[in-house]
Amino acid sequence: MNEVIFLEQVLTNGVTKANSQPARTTARKRSFYDTMAGYLFISPMLITTTVLTIIPIVLSAIISFTDWNFITGLGHIKFIGINNYLELLRDGNFLRSMKNNIALMGVVPVAMFLSLVLAVLINKATYFKTFFKVIYFMPFISSFVAVAVLWRVLFHPNSGPINGFLKSIGIEHPPLWLADPNYALVSVMIIMVWASLGFNMIIFLAGLQNIPKDLYEAADIDGASVIKQFFSITLPLLSPTTFFLLITGIVSSFKAFDLIMILTNGGPAGSTSVIVFYLYETAFINLKSGYASAIGMMLLFSILIITIIQWVGQKRWVNY
């Protein structure tokens, strides 16, 4: 009897193994096809990112160690080591551009604060929500050229509406705004805050609508005031959204170029020159490709360091 049972177990195990072998092969093939399908779907973005981003960064890093003018061709490349980077540390124009970029970072918290206030007010509103969303989002989707031309007219020292208003309320000598080295960068910052309000507001609105209303109802039952609810519920649950806008805003402030190019062309007296504008001026006007590549690498490292600091710091105040 035991021999019969043992024989049945052997036969059963043999059949099971025989059946499981094709199943494993089929599973492996399916996994391989799924993997290849995944790579096929991401290949357009992967190829584009590699060709247009990764390879240019690597080539720029190599060129930053050379003294080269791209017009003369590849045969005139001269390697000079880290001389370009040492020169940057003594370059007054580069240091001033870096200082202006650091000042432009102040746009980010101001724009985020105003956007959050607008988002909270619109989220609480009963009527015309869509209307206000469209109105505030329009500057972000508008052409920066049109925006710059509009603000250049508004900031005109003599016939601009802003100075006209200031004179009407008794200010005899209003600022020259874009024509004054002391106010030009401030003027650019005002425009950047105005242009970024709509995007930040829409992102904050999306974050506000994802906060469960049960939390506010429970806070009302506990007797928490509106201000207490804002600081205890709204702000902590909006921290991931705030972190996203903080990173993207700071990166955008370092990439500022088109607005400055159209409004001031880096002037007056270099007061609005930023790193990207100085890079453009060095590469395509002064034709110093190696030096411009070194500026680009310094810009990359600056953004990378700031982003790493933010990623490390976000563990203390971002609540997921």
ABEGO torsion letter per residue (X at the ends): XAAAAAAAAAAAAAAAAAAAAAAAAAAAAAAAAAAAAAAAAAAAAAAAAAAAAAAAAAAAAAAAABBBBAAAEAAABBBAEAAAAAAAAABAAAAAAAAAAAAAAAAAAAAAAAAAAAAAAAAABABGAAAAAAAAAAAAABBAAAAAAAAAAAABAAABAAAAAAAAAGBABBBAEAABAAAAAAAAAAAAAAAAAAAAAAAAAAAAAABBAAAAAAAAAAGBBAAAAAAAAAAAAAAAAAAAAAAAAAAAAAABAAAAAAAAGGOBGGAABBAAAAAAAAAAAAGBAAAAAAAAAAAAAAAAAAAAAAAAAAAAABBX
